[in-house]
Amino acid sequence: MTQYVSKVNNTFCVMYNKNGDFMVIKRLKDLREDRDLKQQQVADYLGITRSAYSNYENGIREIPLAVLMKAADFYQVSVDYLLGRTDEP
């Protein structure tokens, strides 16, 4: 699978697959739904508002690296998995 980086610096990193889909968004939503969690529950753990989490999950805002890393810890998966760089959680 080919990935494209839209923007990388100390704050943001968003990966797209060859179809232009946000890999992080799909994986975040799938992981949350697979665990029957509400957006608010995940947002509380991440220390952000539900609205901010919803914006990340829906592709409205790019996800800060610190939030991405904390989400990986929460779901017990690697950041590479969230980014779509591997299919092994």
C-alpha positions as CSV (number, residue, x, y, z in Angstrom):
1,M,0.0,0.0,0.0
2,T,1.4,3.4,-0.9
3,Q,1.1,6.2,1.6
4,Y,1.5,9.9,1.1
5,V,2.4,12.3,3.8
6,S,0.5,15.6,3.6
7,K,2.3,17.5,6.4
8,V,4.9,16.5,8.8
9,N,6.5,18.6,11.5
10,N,6.7,18.5,15.2
11,T,3.0,18.9,15.6
12,F,1.1,17.2,12.8
13,C,1.3,14.0,10.7
14,V,-1.5,12.8,8.5
15,M,-1.1,9.8,6.1
16,Y,-3.2,9.2,3.1
17,N,-3.4,5.9,1.1
18,K,-3.3,5.9,-2.7
19,N,-7.0,6.7,-2.9
20,G,-6.5,9.8,-0.8
21,D,-8.3,8.3,2.2
22,F,-7.1,9.3,5.7
23,M,-5.8,6.1,7.1
24,V,-5.7,7.4,10.7
25,I,-9.4,8.4,10.6
26,K,-10.6,5.0,9.4
27,R,-8.5,3.1,11.9
28,L,-9.5,5.4,14.8
29,K,-13.2,5.0,14.1
30,D,-12.9,1.3,13.5
31,L,-11.0,0.7,16.8
32,R,-13.5,2.8,18.7
33,E,-16.6,1.1,17.2
34,D,-15.1,-2.4,17.6
35,R,-14.8,-1.6,21.4
36,D,-18.3,-0.2,21.6
37,L,-16.9,3.1,22.9
38,K,-18.5,6.5,22.6
39,Q,-16.4,9.4,21.3
40,Q,-16.7,11.1,24.7
41,Q,-15.0,8.1,26.4
42,V,-12.0,8.3,24.1
43,A,-11.9,12.1,24.2
44,D,-11.8,12.0,28.0
45,Y,-8.8,9.6,28.0
46,L,-7.0,11.8,25.4
47,G,-7.7,14.9,27.5
48,I,-9.6,16.7,24.6
49,T,-13.2,17.6,24.0
50,R,-15.6,15.3,22.2
51,S,-15.9,17.9,19.5
52,A,-12.1,17.9,18.9
53,Y,-12.1,14.1,18.8
54,S,-15.0,14.0,16.4
55,N,-13.2,16.5,14.1
56,Y,-10.1,14.2,14.0
57,E,-12.2,11.1,13.4
58,N,-14.2,12.8,10.6
59,G,-11.1,14.3,8.9
60,I,-12.1,17.9,9.7
61,R,-8.9,18.6,11.6
62,E,-5.4,17.0,11.4
63,I,-4.4,15.0,14.5
64,P,-1.5,16.3,16.6
65,L,1.2,13.8,17.1
66,A,0.8,13.8,20.9
67,V,-2.8,12.9,20.5
68,L,-2.0,10.2,17.9
69,M,0.6,8.6,20.3
70,K,-1.8,8.7,23.2
71,A,-4.6,7.2,21.1
72,A,-2.2,4.4,20.1
73,D,-1.5,3.7,23.8
74,F,-5.2,3.8,24.6
75,Y,-6.1,1.2,21.9
76,Q,-2.8,-0.8,22.5
77,V,-1.7,-0.5,18.9
78,S,1.3,1.0,17.2
79,V,1.3,4.5,15.7
80,D,2.3,2.7,12.5
81,Y,-0.9,0.7,12.6
82,L,-3.0,3.9,13.0
83,L,-1.1,5.5,10.1
84,G,-1.7,2.4,7.9
85,R,2.0,1.6,7.6
86,T,1.3,-1.9,8.9
87,D,-1.7,-4.1,9.3
88,E,-0.2,-5.6,12.5
89,P,-1.7,-3.7,15.5
